[in-house]
Amino acid sequence: MLRYVVALSALLSVPTFAAAPQPIPAPPAIDAKVAEAMKTTGGKGLAIAVIDDGKVAYVHSYGVRNARGDPLQTDTVMYGASLTKTVFAYTVMKLVDQGRIGLDTPIADELDRPLVEYDTNAIYPDKYGPYKDLASDPRWKLITPRMALTHSTGFANFWWLEPDQKLRIHYDPGTRFAYSGEGLILLQFVIEQGRKDKGLGVDVGDLTNAIFKNLGMTRTSLMWRDDFRPNLADGFNDKGEAVEHDERSKVRAAGSMDTTIDDLSKFAAALVRGEGLSAASRAEMTRPQLHIGTKTQFPPFADELPADQQRKDLYAGLGVVVFDGPQGHGFMKGGHDGQTANTLVCLEMSKRCVLILSNDVRTEAAFADLVRFILGDTGVPYDWEYGDYAGKS
């Protein structure tokens, strides 16, 4: 049975009252806290934005953007990693508002022919999954856009992580959360290769570029641009070694975005205040959709905890994870690779967010403490997101 309902347990977990938000610390205090975090972690570079009442209140960058020691600036292009997924979910909801796609319409209904008949390598090598691998499993016909955006398609994170590099469905679609970029890539495929008579067959990069333009995000793209190069951040891995920025040559909804802290703060502010979407679509993004019962986000197919040990308020939204805490309902999304650490945490009632982009993966260990310092006690589930070292926020 599909679980895309707000369960009674989730409703009961919402606080009957929310604590008044604490004052946002003054910029010098934020700067000092970030300096402490970078010293503690050894991180080379970090950029931070604070949104208050749906407006950008503070943006600053710290440290360096490369091994030469060039300064990291607020308009330095950085890797957005999986924060791309939240931008993509917002983009999908604009298509929902336009009547071009339905969250619960099976993807099979949006394509001109069965998914398993597409030779994706011929269409665009290495961009989409090998959908022919699903020929013997008819459960692909059950998958919907909602399942892709709630990480419940049943796919592994990516097909090439499978031991035999074959795409497969591990559990009935819609029945549990398991983090999967592959599911979002499938939804991208449906949007880009779907039926033109239904308003599909459009490039996701073009759709997101229109959003970025409307929000004044001039240095953000889901595909590499040569004009990024003069002010570009390389990364630093867990040993502090510099890693050259990956110039991603194709749009991938799961994580190809390049952006700046100046730009992405504008998106975060628009998202938390609901700009650009209908009220219904904006509410749907952060509504509790599918309960998450695992101890940590990774590995994706970890067993769920016994019911009495599960966090009752932890749910997948659309492109975000939602939770309830002392200051009411919130949502979050992280982004990570071997040399990148990003986080976005927002509180609905106060329309406050903290956005952190870092080109040094080691700074991730300080995120919970930084978010708590700025927003106060939020209940953000960093112990689930990052595991044992996360601390509490």
Helices and strands as residue ranges (DSSP letters): H 8-13, H 27-41, E 45-52, E 55-63, E 78-79, H 83-97, G 107-110, G 115-117, H 120-123, G 131-134, G 138-142, H 145-149, G 159-161, H 181-193, G 196-198, H 204-214, G 226-231, E 235-236, E 242-243, E 258-259, H 261-273, H 279-285, E 290-291, G 307-309, E 315-316, E 321-325, E 328-337, E 340-347, E 352-358, G 361-366, H 367-375, H 382-386
